[in-house]
Amino acid sequence: MYAAILAGGVGTRLWPRSRQDHPKQFSDITGSGRTMIQATVDRLEGLVSAADLYVVTGAPYAGLARIQLPAIPADQILLEPSGRNTAPAIGLACVHIRRRDPQGIVAILHSDHAIPDAAAFRQALRRAEVAAAAGGIATLGITPTFPHTGYGYIKRGRSLDNLPAGEPAVYTVEQFLEKPDRATAEAFLADGAYYWNGGIFVCRVDVMLREIDRQLPQLSAALGRIDAALDGPPDHAQAVLESVWPAIPNISIDHGVMEGAEAVATVPLRAGWNDVGSWDALEAVLSPDADDNCIAHGDVIGEGSRHNIVYGDARLIALIGVENLVVVDTGDTLLIGHKQQMQNVKTIVERLRAQGRSDLL
C-alpha cells in the first residue's frame, strides 16, 4: 500500500504557533517531540515504507518537508503552486502513484491529525485496503464520542459480509452529511450508525482518477496534461504544472468526488482521533496534570490554577489563580484567551492581516 499525505494549509486557528512560514503540520503542537507530519509518518510504520510515501504540500514548504522527512525520496514530495483544496491535491498524488503502479492502493491521510492508538489505526487501514482492492473507495469513519457540530458525518448502510472475517467491520456508506446543528448531532450520536468524517480514504489510484474524470472533468483534463508532461524534462513538467494549476477547480474531495462516488465503504475507527483544529482540542489529546491543566509544551508552574491549556516556546510561564484559559507564548507573541472562545483566534489573525502585520502571521 502507498500513502499520500496532504500537508497544505496554514492552520490559522492554532496561531501564533502555526504561521504562514511554519504551519502546524510542521510543528510539535502536542509536545510529543515529533512534529505532526512526522507523527503521521510514524503511525504508518510496518504498513507503508518510506519508498511508498508521497507528500503533497505547498511550494513554500518544500524545505521543511525534506528536512523533517529525509527518508522520503525528494521527488515524492509533490509541490502545489498554490492551494486548490483536497481534490486537486489527491488527484496529483494519484497521477504520480499510477505511473509506478497502475492499480496501486493508496491511503489518503492528513498531516495534522492526532491519533494516539496507532495500532488500531493501522488495523483499520488494513481492513480498508481489503475493501479498496475490490474496486471501491473506503473511508475511515471516526466513532463519535460526543455530538460534535463542527464535523461532517457519514451514515453507514449494510454490513459488507463478503469480506474476510475479522475486526473492524466494514459497511456501505449510505450518505455523507454536512455539519449538523446540536439537536441533529445528538440524534446521530444516539442512533449509533453515524460517524465523523475525518477525510481519511483508501482506494486504488485508478478508481479515484476514474471518479475524478466522471465527476470533475475539468480537473481530470488538467491532471492529464500534468501527467503527460512528466514524460518530458523536469523543467517542462514544472512549467506545465504551474501553467495548469491556477485554473484547476478549487474543490474538496468530499464535495467533488465522495458524495457522488459509485461504491463507497466505511471502516469504523476508534483510536482517539482528533483533528487538533484549535487550541482547546488539546484537552482531548493530552493527559492533564494533578490540577487538570494540559501542558502541551514548555516550562510551566501553576499555583491555584486549574483546567488551563498551556503551550510555551520561550520562557517560564507561571499561572496563579486562573482557570479555563489557553496560554500560548511563542516569544514574539503571547495569546491568552478563554477556552470557549478559541474560535476567535481566526478573527485576531484577520485583524493582523488587515493591519499589514505580516511579520506576525
N, C-alpha and C positions, 0 to 999 in steps of 0.2 A: 504494500500500500504506500502511496505517496501522501504528502501533506502540503497544502497551500495555506500559509499563514498570512492573514490580512493585517497589515501593520501601518495603514494610513491613519489620518486623523490626528487631532491635537489633544482632545480631551480637556476642553476648557473648564468643565465642572470640577477638575482636580487642580486648577490654578491655585496657588502660584508654583506648585511643584511641577505641573505639566505646562510646558511652554512651547511656543512655536518652534524653537530650535532644539528642544529636548522634550518631546511629548511623553505621555505617561507610559506608553508601551516600552520605552527605553529607560524607564526609571524603576527603582525599587520602592514601589508605593507601600507594600505591605511589611517591609522590614525583614524580608526573608533572606537577604543577602544576594538575591538574584533579581535582575530586572524582570518585568512582566513578560517580555518576549522570550527571555532566557528560560523562565519557568514554563512557558508554553512548550518550548522545545524539550525541556527536561521531562515533561509528562509523557512524551512520545517514546521514551527510551524503551527499547525492546520491541517496539511496534513499527516505527519508521526510522530508517537510518538517515544520517545527515546527508548522504548522497542522494536521497529521495525527497529532500525537503526543499520547498520553494517559499520565498517570502515576497509579498507584493507590498511595496511601500512607496512613499513619495521620494522624488529625486533628492530633496534636501537631506534625507535621512540615510543615504547610501553609506556614508562613512560610519554612522552609528551602528547600522545593521552589520556591516562587515567586521567591525571591531568586536561587537558583542556576540556574534555568531560566526567565529572563524572557521568552524568545521563545515559550514555550508558552502558549496562552490560559489565563487563570486558571480558566475553567470546565471545562477539560480536565485539571485536577489534581483527581482524584477522591479524596475523603477517606473512609476507612473509620472508623466509630465505634470499632471495636476490631478486633484481628487475628483473622481467621477462616480463615487458611490460603489457599492459592492458588486453589482452585476458586471460592469466592465472589468473590475479587478479580478473577479473569479474567472471570467472568460479569458483574460490574458494568461492566467496561470494554466488553465486547461489547454490552451493552444500550445504552450511550451511543453507540457507533460505529454500531450498527444504525439508530439514529434518523437519522443522516446518510446512511448508505449500507447498505441492507438486505442486500446481498451483498458488502460490503466485505471485503477480505482484510487480516488483522491479524497482525503479528509480535508474539509474546508473549515479552518479554525480562525478565531480572532486572537490577536496577540495580547489583549489586555483583560482577559478573564482570570479570575482566581478559582481554582478547582482543587481543594485540599485533598480529596480522595482520588489520587492519580490511578490507583489500581481499578477502581470502579469505572473511571473514565475510559481507561484502555479497554476494559471488558465491553463497555457499551459500543466503543468504536469497532471492535472486532465483530460484534453482533450486527452492527450497521453495515460492515463490509460484506457480510454474507447476503444481506438483503440487497445491497447495491449490485452485487455480482449478477443478480438475476435481471438487471436492466432498469431498475427503478432508482429513485433518489431517496435516501434515508436521512432523516433529521433526528437529532437527539432532542427529546422533549424533556425539559427540566421539570422534575416533580415539584410542584409549588409547595411552599411552606407557609405562606400567608397570602391574603388576597391583594396581590400587587397590582396597582393600576398603571404602572409605567412600562409594562411589558406587553407585547403581543402574545397571543395564546394559540395553542394547537389543540384541536379536538380530535381525539382518536376515534377510529372506527373499529372494525372487526379485527380479531387476532389472526395473524398470518401463521397458521399451524402447519404450513407446508415446509417451514424452515426447520433446520436441525434442532432437537430439543436442547434446552438449556436456558439460563438466565442471562440477561433480562429478556422479557418478552418483546415481540415486535407486532405493531398494529398498523393498519392502514391509517392514513390521515383523512379525516372526513372534511376538515375545514381549517383554514388559517383565519384567525380573528384579530381585529385591531385592538388597541389598548382599551380596556373596558372601564366603566365607571365603578365606584366602590361596590354597589349592590350586585352588579354583574360579576365582578371578580369574586365576591363572596359566594355567589351561586356556582361559579366554576370550581372553586375550592371544595365546596360541599359535594359536588357531583362526582369528582374523582376521575373523570375522563378527560380532563383538560391539563395541559402542560404549558409552562412558559416556553416561549420561542427564543432560544438562545442564539439562533443563527449559526448552528453547527450542522454541517451537511456532509454526507458521504455518498459518492456516486462514481460511476465510470465517466471519464472525461468526454467520451463520445456522446454519452447520454446528455450530459449538461450542455455540450455545444449544439446538439440537435434541438434541445428545448430552446436555447437562445435563438437559434435560426428560425424556429417555428413562431416564437412569441416576440422576439426583438430583432426583426430582420435588419434594421439599420445598424445595430451593434454587431450582428453577425457579419455583415458586409465589411465593416471596419476591421473586425478581427481577421477576416480572410485576407485583407490587404497586409495587415501586420504579419500574419503567418507567411505569406508568400515572400515578403521582404527578408525574412530570416534566412532564406536560401542564399542571399547575397552578402556583400561585405558588411561588417558590423556598423560602419558609418552610415551606409544606406539604410539598414534596418532601423537605426535610431532616428534618422531623418523622417522615414515613413511613420514611425510611431508618433513623433512629435507633430507631424502634419495632420494625422488622422485623429488623434486623441481629443482635441478641443471640440470636435463636432459629435463625439460619441454621446449617446443619451446618458444623462445623469440620473440613474435609477437603481434602486436597491434590488437585490436578488429576490427578496420576498415578493415585492410588487411586480417585478418584471418577469419572474420565472415561476417561483414556487406556488403562488396562488393559482396558476393555471397549468401546472405540470400534470402530466397524464398518469403517472404512477409514483405516489409518494408514500413512504412508510415512516413510522416514528419508533424510536427505541427510547423508553423511559430512562432517565439518568437521575440518580440520587447520589451526588458526590460533593455536596456543599458548594455548588456552582454559584458564582456571583460575578456580575459584570463590572463591579467596582466603578460605577458610573459617577459617584460623588463621594465626598469625604465621609459622610455619615454611613456609607455602605461598609466601611471598615469594621463596624461593630459586628457584622455577620461573618467576618473573616478572621479577626484577631481574637485571641484569648484575653479577657480582661484581667487586670491585677486585683489585689485584695479590695480596692476601693471602686471596682468596676470601671476603671479608666482603661482605655485601649491606647497603648503606646506603640505607634507604628514604627517610629524611628527617633533616635536622639537621646539626649541626657535630660531626664525629666524627674523633678522632685515634687510631690504633692503633699499638701497639708490641709486636711479637711475638705478635700476636693473629690467629687465623685462623678461618674458617668461622662467623663470627658474623652475626647479623641485628640491625640497629640502627635504631630509629626515635626521633628526638628532637624535641621541640617547644620545649624551654625553655632549654637551656644546652648548653655544650660537654660532650660525652661522651668520656672518654679510656679506652681499653682497654689493659691491659698484661698480656701473658702468659695470655690466656684464649682458650678455643676452644669452639665449638659452643653458644654462648649466644644467647638472644634478650634484648635490652635495649630497653625501651620507656619513655621518660621524657616524661610529659605535664605536668610542673610540680608538680601536686598528688599525683601517683602515679608510682612507679617500679616497673616489672616487670622482674625478672631471673629467667631460667629456662633450663633445658636445652632445646634444640630438640626433642628427642624426647619432652618432657613437656608440650608446649603444649596437649594436650587437657585438662590440669588447670586451665587458665585458668578454665574454666566452674565448677570447684569453688571457686576463690577468689571468684568473683562470688557464688556461692550462700552462702558463708560470710559475706561482707559484707552480703548481704541479710538473713541470719539475725540479724546483729548490729545491724540497723537503720541501717546506714551508707549511706543512700540518696544522700548527697551525693557519694559516690564511684562511684555506679552510673549 
